[in-house]
Amino acid sequence: RFILQYMSGFGNEHVSEDPRCPGALPEGQNNPQVCPYGLYAEQLSGSAFTCPRPTNKRSWLYRILPSVCHKPFKLLEEGHLTHNWDEVEPDPNQLRWKPFEIPKAPQNKLDFVSGLHTLCGAGEPRGRNGIAVHIFVCNTSMLNRCLYNSDGDFLIVPQQGKLLITTEFGKMLVEPNEICVIQQGMRFTVEVFGETRGYILEVYGAHFELPDLGPIGANGLANPRDFLVPVAWYEDRQVPGGYTVISKYQGKLFAAQQDFSPFNVVAWHGNYTPYKYHLEKFMVINSVAFDHADPSIFTVLTAKSTRPGVALADFVIFPPRWGVANNTFRPPYYHRNCMSEFMGLIKGHYEAKEEGFQPGGASLHSMMTPHGPDADCFEKASKAKLEPERVAEGTMAFMFESSLSLAVTKWGLQTSNRLDKNYYKCWEPLKSHFNPKCK
């Protein structure tokens, strides 16, 4: 039985070979005339050849058959993926969704691909600039089919149920409170163990990286050694009935047939890999005197835009921590932002919205749309005795923040039937405390 193993380090140069074939990696060169064990050499490039060395991403795969051995791709009418941001009129309102429903398996079997639904996004994969937020709801494993994303990278946030993800680089088990990143072009299949749900942040035209730490110094936030990369694992499996390779290409799905498993990589080396990370490993930085530090201090990963300091997308979490700020309103403050803020909840209760914002649901506060604590939260926090307190114990909320103005899909606003039409009412009880005679 295969035992899950990992190598550690973010963006490292790794080497790995399946122990069943020692010496499968060529020595001293990438592309020998004849590879060990009669394997084929295939390079997977995640950056332009001419990128500066710090941003150059590529891996060499040594496989039983090259991935070019397939029948032509044909359009696959499946799932609810889109990058058509003009399906419905723009909606600047504060939006909140109830937990997205997972279909029951006997009536409606959905695997990871057929359970993908685009909720919102901006930009365009052909121009290599943009993002999309997807929800996945599924109840069955992918069987004799895999997916790869030609458009960009997937950051996958499981909320309910664990995912056993087989990639060309090896296997990863990803459970709620963990995340994984499957980068552009990497083939993967997802096995599930019951009703499963989660969120995906897709970025076109950039890869995720660790944020710069600036005055924080050398250590803190997500530490590089806590990122895990799978070890090589292969199957030499013929599939006479047909194995389906699905490509997400220019926002649509295409399927090609082949008669063997694509997970036939016996060895690989490089720095372009899938990886996973446990959110409990995050080293939280927080205010220890007064006022709030910006939520940027909770950034796990960032996908940079071409403008310095401005993210195409940030993945931010709000983990358990101590609140100790003096003379400070401790929950998140009222805010209007030039960025778009999409939030999800993995478990527990989010501090600024005790009711209504539930695990498996979501909210979107669009550019310059005001948001902040509901009336109950404001009243409680304004009168609370300011002692050291544990914040967000037993919870994990996260945010996808983007410099792009996100459009919501028709599925998000209408078809899903999960939009909370009463969200705005949580601020209606806020009342004026203004007294010109009281300073």
C-alpha positions as CSV (number, residue, x, y, z in Angstrom):
1,R,0.0,0.0,0.0
2,F,1.3,3.5,-0.9
3,I,2.3,5.6,2.1
4,L,1.8,9.3,1.5
5,Q,5.2,11.1,1.8
6,Y,6.2,14.7,1.1
7,M,9.3,16.9,0.6
8,S,9.3,20.3,2.2
9,G,10.1,23.8,1.1
10,F,8.4,26.5,-1.0
11,G,9.7,26.8,-4.6
12,N,12.6,24.5,-4.0
13,E,14.5,22.5,-6.6
14,H,13.4,19.0,-5.7
15,V,14.4,15.6,-7.1
16,S,12.2,12.5,-6.7
17,E,12.0,9.0,-8.1
18,D,9.6,6.2,-7.4
19,P,11.6,3.7,-5.2
20,R,10.4,0.9,-7.4
21,C,12.7,2.2,-10.1
22,P,16.0,3.4,-8.5
23,G,18.2,5.4,-10.8
24,A,15.3,6.5,-13.0
25,L,16.6,10.1,-12.9
26,P,19.3,10.7,-15.6
27,E,22.6,11.7,-14.1
28,G,24.3,15.0,-15.2
29,Q,21.8,15.9,-17.9
30,N,18.1,16.4,-18.5
31,N,17.6,14.9,-21.9
32,P,19.9,11.9,-22.7
33,Q,19.7,10.0,-25.9
34,V,18.2,7.1,-24.1
35,C,16.7,7.6,-20.6
36,P,17.0,5.0,-17.9
37,Y,14.3,2.2,-18.0
38,G,13.4,3.3,-21.5
39,L,11.5,6.3,-20.2
40,Y,10.6,9.5,-22.2
41,A,11.9,12.9,-21.0
42,E,9.3,15.7,-21.0
43,Q,9.7,19.2,-19.8
44,L,6.8,21.2,-18.1
45,S,7.4,24.9,-18.3
46,G,5.7,27.2,-15.9
47,S,7.4,30.4,-17.1
48,A,9.0,31.8,-20.2
49,F,12.4,30.3,-20.9
50,T,14.0,33.8,-20.6
51,C,12.5,34.7,-17.2
52,P,15.1,35.8,-14.6
53,R,16.4,32.9,-12.6
54,P,14.4,33.7,-9.4
55,T,11.1,33.5,-11.4
56,N,12.1,30.7,-13.8
57,K,9.8,27.7,-13.2
58,R,10.2,24.3,-14.9
59,S,10.3,20.6,-14.1
60,W,11.5,17.6,-16.1
61,L,9.3,14.5,-16.0
62,Y,10.5,11.0,-16.9
63,R,7.5,9.0,-18.0
64,I,6.4,5.7,-19.5
65,L,4.7,7.5,-22.4
66,P,4.7,11.2,-23.2
67,S,1.5,13.2,-22.7
68,V,1.2,13.9,-26.4
69,C,-0.3,10.5,-27.0
70,H,-4.0,11.3,-27.1
71,K,-6.8,11.6,-29.5
72,P,-8.0,15.2,-30.5
73,F,-9.7,17.4,-27.9
74,K,-13.4,18.0,-28.2
75,L,-15.6,20.4,-26.4
76,L,-17.0,19.0,-23.1
77,E,-20.4,20.4,-22.1
78,E,-20.1,19.9,-18.4
79,G,-20.0,21.8,-15.2
80,H,-20.8,25.5,-14.7
81,L,-17.4,27.1,-15.6
82,T,-17.4,30.5,-17.3
83,H,-15.3,33.6,-17.8
84,N,-18.2,35.5,-19.3
85,W,-18.5,38.4,-16.8
86,D,-21.4,40.0,-18.7
87,E,-24.1,37.3,-18.2
88,V,-26.0,39.6,-15.8
89,E,-25.9,43.3,-14.9
90,P,-23.2,44.4,-12.4
91,D,-24.3,44.3,-8.7
92,P,-22.4,46.7,-6.3
93,N,-24.4,45.5,-3.2
94,Q,-22.9,43.6,-0.3
95,L,-23.4,40.0,-1.2
96,R,-23.6,37.0,1.0
97,W,-24.3,33.3,0.1
98,K,-25.7,30.6,2.3
99,P,-23.7,27.4,2.3
100,F,-23.6,25.9,-1.2
101,E,-25.6,22.8,-1.4
102,I,-24.0,19.4,-2.1
103,P,-26.2,17.1,-4.2
104,K,-27.0,13.7,-2.7
105,A,-25.1,11.0,-4.5
106,P,-27.9,8.5,-5.6
107,Q,-29.9,11.3,-7.4
108,N,-27.0,13.3,-8.8
109,K,-23.5,12.0,-8.9
110,L,-21.0,14.8,-9.3
111,D,-17.2,14.5,-9.3
112,F,-14.8,17.4,-8.8
113,V,-15.0,18.5,-12.5
114,S,-18.7,18.3,-12.9
115,G,-19.2,20.0,-9.6
116,L,-17.2,23.1,-10.5
117,H,-19.2,26.4,-10.5
118,T,-17.8,29.8,-11.3
119,L,-19.1,32.4,-8.7
120,C,-17.3,35.6,-9.7
121,G,-14.2,36.9,-11.5
122,A,-12.6,39.4,-13.8
123,G,-10.1,39.5,-16.6
124,E,-9.6,37.1,-19.4
125,P,-7.3,34.0,-19.7
126,R,-6.4,34.7,-23.3
127,G,-4.8,38.0,-22.2
128,R,-3.1,36.2,-19.3
129,N,-4.5,38.6,-16.7
130,G,-7.4,37.9,-14.4
131,I,-8.8,35.7,-11.7
132,A,-11.9,33.6,-11.0
133,V,-13.5,32.3,-7.9
134,H,-15.1,28.8,-8.2
135,I,-17.1,26.7,-5.8
136,F,-16.8,22.9,-6.0
137,V,-19.5,20.5,-4.6
138,C,-19.1,16.8,-5.3
139,N,-20.0,13.4,-3.9
140,T,-18.0,10.9,-6.0
141,S,-14.5,10.4,-7.1
142,M,-13.1,11.1,-10.6
143,L,-12.8,7.7,-12.4
144,N,-10.5,7.3,-15.3
145,R,-10.3,11.0,-16.0
146,C,-8.1,13.9,-15.0
147,L,-8.1,17.6,-15.3
148,Y,-5.4,20.2,-16.2
149,N,-5.8,23.9,-16.3
150,S,-4.3,25.6,-19.4
151,D,-5.5,29.0,-18.2
152,G,-3.8,29.4,-14.8
153,D,-3.2,28.1,-11.3
154,F,-5.8,26.6,-8.9
155,L,-5.6,27.4,-5.2
156,I,-8.0,24.8,-3.7
157,V,-9.5,25.4,-0.2
158,P,-11.5,22.3,1.0
159,Q,-14.2,23.1,3.4
160,Q,-16.0,19.8,3.9
161,G,-14.5,16.4,3.2
162,K,-10.9,15.5,2.3
163,L,-9.4,15.3,-1.2
164,L,-6.9,12.6,-2.2
165,I,-5.3,14.3,-5.2
166,T,-3.1,12.3,-7.6
167,T,-0.8,14.4,-9.7
168,E,1.9,13.7,-12.2
169,F,4.3,14.5,-9.4
170,G,2.7,12.2,-6.8
171,K,-0.2,12.1,-4.3
172,M,-1.4,14.6,-1.8
173,L,-4.1,14.3,0.9
174,V,-5.7,17.7,1.4
175,E,-8.1,18.1,4.3
176,P,-10.2,21.0,5.6
177,N,-7.9,23.6,7.1
178,E,-5.3,22.7,4.5
179,I,-4.9,24.2,1.0
180,C,-3.2,23.1,-2.1
181,V,-2.0,24.7,-5.3
182,I,-2.1,22.9,-8.6
183,Q,-0.2,25.1,-11.0
184,Q,-0.9,25.7,-14.7
185,G,-0.7,22.6,-16.9
186,M,-0.4,20.0,-14.1
187,R,-2.7,17.0,-14.6
188,F,-4.6,15.8,-11.5
189,T,-7.5,13.7,-10.4
190,V,-9.5,14.0,-7.2
191,E,-10.8,11.1,-5.0
192,V,-13.4,12.0,-2.4
193,F,-14.9,10.1,0.5
194,G,-18.4,11.4,0.7
195,E,-20.1,14.8,0.4
196,T,-17.3,17.3,-0.4
197,R,-17.3,21.1,-0.8
198,G,-14.8,23.9,-1.1
199,Y,-13.5,27.0,-2.8
200,I,-11.0,27.7,-5.6
201,L,-9.1,30.8,-6.4
202,E,-7.9,30.7,-10.0
203,V,-5.3,33.2,-11.3
204,Y,-4.4,33.8,-14.9
205,G,-0.9,35.0,-15.8
206,A,0.8,34.8,-12.5
207,H,1.9,32.2,-10.0
208,F,1.4,32.3,-6.2
209,E,4.4,33.2,-4.2
210,L,5.2,34.0,-0.5
211,P,4.6,37.7,0.3
212,D,7.6,39.9,1.1
213,L,8.1,40.4,4.8
214,G,9.6,43.9,4.9
215,P,10.0,45.2,8.5
216,I,8.7,41.9,9.9
217,G,12.1,40.5,9.1
218,A,13.3,37.1,8.1
219,N,10.7,34.9,9.8
220,G,6.9,34.8,10.2
221,L,3.6,34.4,8.4
222,A,3.8,31.2,6.2
223,N,7.2,29.7,6.6
224,P,8.7,28.1,3.5
225,R,9.6,24.8,5.2
226,D,5.9,24.2,6.0
227,F,4.9,23.8,2.3
228,L,4.9,20.1,1.2
229,V,5.5,18.7,-2.2
230,P,4.5,15.1,-3.2
231,V,7.1,12.4,-4.0
232,A,7.2,10.6,-7.3
233,W,4.6,7.8,-7.8
234,Y,3.6,6.1,-11.0
235,E,1.1,3.6,-12.3
236,D,1.7,1.7,-15.6
237,R,-2.0,1.2,-16.2
238,Q,-3.7,0.5,-19.5
239,V,-7.3,1.8,-19.9
240,P,-8.7,0.0,-23.0
241,G,-12.1,1.6,-22.4
242,G,-10.6,5.0,-22.6
243,Y,-9.0,7.5,-20.2
244,T,-10.3,11.0,-20.4
245,V,-7.9,14.0,-20.2
246,I,-9.8,17.2,-19.6
247,S,-8.3,20.6,-20.4
248,K,-9.6,23.9,-19.1
249,Y,-8.7,26.0,-22.0
250,Q,-9.8,29.7,-22.6
251,G,-12.5,29.2,-20.0
252,K,-14.1,26.1,-21.5
253,L,-13.6,22.4,-20.9
254,F,-12.3,20.1,-23.6
255,A,-11.8,16.3,-23.4
256,A,-9.4,14.0,-25.2
257,Q,-9.2,10.2,-25.0
258,Q,-6.2,8.0,-24.5
259,D,-5.7,4.4,-23.5
260,F,-3.4,4.7,-20.5
261,S,-3.1,6.5,-17.2
262,P,-1.4,9.9,-17.4
263,F,0.1,9.3,-13.9
264,N,3.0,7.4,-15.4
265,V,5.8,9.7,-14.3
266,V,8.5,7.4,-12.7
267,A,10.8,10.3,-11.7
268,W,11.0,14.0,-11.9
269,H,13.2,17.0,-10.9
270,G,12.6,20.8,-10.9
271,N,11.0,23.7,-9.1
272,Y,7.6,23.7,-10.8
273,T,5.4,21.4,-8.7
274,P,2.0,21.1,-6.9
275,Y,2.2,21.7,-3.2
276,K,0.1,21.9,0.0
277,Y,0.1,23.8,3.3
278,H,-1.6,23.4,6.6
279,L,-3.2,26.7,7.8
280,E,-2.4,25.9,11.5
281,K,1.3,26.4,10.6
282,F,0.8,30.1,10.0
283,M,2.8,32.3,12.3
284,V,0.4,35.1,13.2
285,I,1.6,38.7,13.5
286,N,-0.7,41.1,15.4
287,S,-1.0,44.5,17.1
288,V,0.3,44.4,20.7
289,A,-0.2,48.1,21.6
290,F,-3.2,49.8,20.0
291,D,-5.2,50.0,16.7
292,H,-5.3,47.4,13.9
293,A,-2.5,46.3,11.7
294,D,-3.8,46.0,8.1
295,P,-5.1,42.5,7.2
296,S,-2.1,42.2,4.9
297,I,-0.3,40.7,7.9
298,F,-2.5,37.6,7.4
299,T,-1.4,37.0,3.8
300,V,-0.4,33.4,3.2
301,L,0.2,33.6,-0.6
302,T,0.1,36.4,-3.2
303,A,-0.1,36.5,-7.0
304,K,1.5,39.8,-8.0
305,S,0.3,42.1,-10.7
306,T,2.6,44.2,-12.9
307,R,2.2,47.1,-10.4
308,P,4.6,46.9,-7.5
309,G,2.8,46.3,-4.2
310,V,-0.6,45.6,-5.9
311,A,-1.8,42.0,-6.0
312,L,-3.7,40.3,-8.7
313,A,-4.9,38.2,-5.8
314,D,-3.9,37.6,-2.2
315,F,-4.9,34.6,-0.1
316,V,-5.5,35.9,3.4
317,I,-6.6,33.9,6.5
318,F,-8.0,35.0,9.9
319,P,-6.6,32.3,12.3
320,P,-7.0,31.9,16.0
321,R,-4.8,34.5,17.9
322,W,-4.7,36.8,20.9
323,G,-6.3,40.2,20.9
324,V,-4.6,42.6,23.3
325,A,-4.8,46.0,21.7
326,N,-5.5,48.8,24.3
327,N,-8.2,51.4,23.8
328,T,-9.1,49.8,20.5
329,F,-12.3,48.6,18.8
330,R,-11.0,45.1,18.2
331,P,-13.2,43.6,15.5
332,P,-12.5,44.6,11.9
333,Y,-13.3,48.3,11.3
334,Y,-15.8,49.8,8.9
335,H,-14.2,49.9,5.5
336,R,-14.4,51.0,1.9
337,N,-11.7,49.4,-0.2
338,C,-10.2,49.9,-3.7
339,M,-9.8,46.1,-3.7
340,S,-12.4,43.4,-4.0
341,E,-12.9,41.2,-0.9
342,F,-14.3,37.7,-1.3
343,M,-14.6,35.8,2.0
344,G,-15.3,32.1,2.8
345,L,-15.5,30.2,6.1
346,I,-13.9,26.8,6.6
347,K,-15.2,26.3,10.2
348,G,-16.5,28.1,13.2
349,H,-17.9,31.7,13.4
350,Y,-16.4,34.8,11.9
351,E,-15.9,37.4,14.6
352,A,-17.6,40.3,12.8
353,K,-20.6,38.3,11.6
354,E,-21.6,35.8,14.3
355,E,-24.9,35.0,12.5
356,G,-25.6,34.4,8.8
357,F,-22.0,33.9,7.6
358,Q,-21.7,30.1,7.8
359,P,-19.1,27.5,6.9
360,G,-19.4,26.6,3.2
361,G,-21.0,30.0,2.5
362,A,-19.3,33.2,1.2
363,S,-19.5,36.9,0.9
364,L,-18.3,39.5,-1.6
365,H,-17.7,43.1,-0.8
366,S,-17.0,44.8,-4.1
367,M,-14.8,47.8,-4.8
368,M,-15.7,50.8,-2.7
369,T,-18.8,49.0,-1.3
370,P,-18.9,49.7,2.5
371,H,-18.8,46.8,4.9
372,G,-18.0,46.1,8.5
373,P,-19.3,44.6,11.7
374,D,-23.0,44.0,12.1
375,A,-25.0,45.9,14.8
376,D,-24.7,43.3,17.5
377,C,-20.9,43.0,17.0
378,F,-20.5,46.8,17.2
379,E,-22.5,47.1,20.4
380,K,-20.8,44.3,22.1
381,A,-17.2,45.3,21.1
382,S,-17.8,49.0,22.0
383,K,-18.7,48.0,25.6
384,A,-16.4,45.0,26.2
385,K,-13.8,45.1,28.9
386,L,-10.5,45.2,27.2
387,E,-8.6,42.2,28.5
388,P,-6.3,39.8,26.6
389,E,-8.7,37.5,24.8
390,R,-8.5,34.6,22.4
391,V,-9.9,35.7,19.0
392,A,-11.3,33.2,16.4
393,E,-10.7,30.1,18.6
394,G,-11.9,27.0,16.7
395,T,-12.5,29.0,13.5
396,M,-10.9,29.7,10.2
397,A,-12.1,32.4,7.8
398,F,-10.2,33.4,4.7
399,M,-10.3,36.1,2.1
400,F,-9.4,36.2,-1.6
401,E,-8.5,39.9,-2.1
402,S,-8.0,41.2,-5.6
403,S,-7.1,44.5,-7.3
404,L,-9.6,43.6,-10.0
405,S,-13.3,44.6,-10.0
406,L,-15.1,41.2,-9.7
407,A,-18.3,40.4,-11.7
408,V,-20.7,37.8,-10.3
409,T,-22.0,35.1,-12.6
410,K,-25.6,34.3,-13.3
411,W,-25.1,31.1,-11.3
412,G,-23.9,33.1,-8.3
413,L,-26.8,35.6,-8.4
414,Q,-29.6,33.4,-9.5
415,T,-29.2,29.8,-10.4
416,S,-27.5,28.6,-7.2
417,N,-30.4,30.0,-5.2
418,R,-28.1,30.6,-2.2
419,L,-27.9,34.4,-2.2
420,D,-29.0,35.8,1.1
421,K,-31.4,38.6,0.1
422,N,-31.5,39.9,3.7
423,Y,-27.8,40.4,4.2
424,Y,-28.1,44.2,4.2
425,K,-30.4,44.0,7.2
426,C,-27.6,43.2,9.6
427,W,-26.5,46.8,9.5
428,E,-30.0,48.4,9.8
429,P,-30.1,48.4,13.6
430,L,-26.9,50.5,13.8
431,K,-28.0,53.8,15.4
432,S,-26.4,57.2,16.0
433,H,-24.5,57.7,19.3
434,F,-23.6,61.3,18.4
435,N,-23.8,63.8,21.2
436,P,-22.3,67.2,20.5
437,K,-22.2,68.0,24.2
438,C,-20.2,64.8,25.1
439,K,-16.5,64.7,24.1
